[in-house]
Amino acid sequence: MTAGIAIDPSSGQSSLELTSNTPGSAGTLTVTSSLLDTTNTSTSTLTYTNASDITSLTALGISVNNDGSISLDATSLDSLLNSDYSGVVGFFQNASGWGQTFSTMLTNSGNTVGTGILSLASTSNSNIESTLNADISKENMLISAQQSSLTAELNSANEIMQQLPTQLAGVNELYSAITGYNQQQGG
């Protein structure tokens, strides 16, 4: 006997395929399962109807709140697992199910060069960083130019301040010569 997984190319659905290697009635296969469907515990046949497939996380009791946090309604999930276990499994594991799509999205988010979410975010961050560095360089040049200008002005003001005592002494001498104030006698 050989066992394999058969995939229907039109629907993408997979199934277990068992083949007997013995010809005739001696090669008849009988499969007995110890698994029980929770909705029918008297038979080992698992029921699965394609119509019961879950199509959203909301159906599992998973929701996103207005603040971005995720909440889980455990009662809804437990009820769904008890009533349609194979539908929940199919939601996460079927080839075209949400779980596979999400897995592919996560894989491609960082690996797809130039178009992946992480690649695009990294490129955006690099562009912003370059712009900010250019702005910082421009501001540093302006600060340096203003610093040089202020230093020159302060040096000029300092030279003027240093000349004030000499000029004041000259004014005092002129005032004394004109008015005769503060002149020494007998000198």
Buried (B, 14 or more C-beta within 10 A) or exposed (E): EEEEEEEEEEEEBEEEEEEEEEEEEEEEEEEEEEEEBEEEEEEEEBEBEEEBBBEEBEBBBBBEEEEEEEEEBEEBBEEBBEEBBBBBBBBBEBEEBBEBEEEEEEEBBEEEEEEBEEBEEEEEEEEEEEEEEEEEEEEEEEEEEEEEEEEEEEEEEEEEEEEEEEEEEEEEEEEEEEEEEEEEEEE
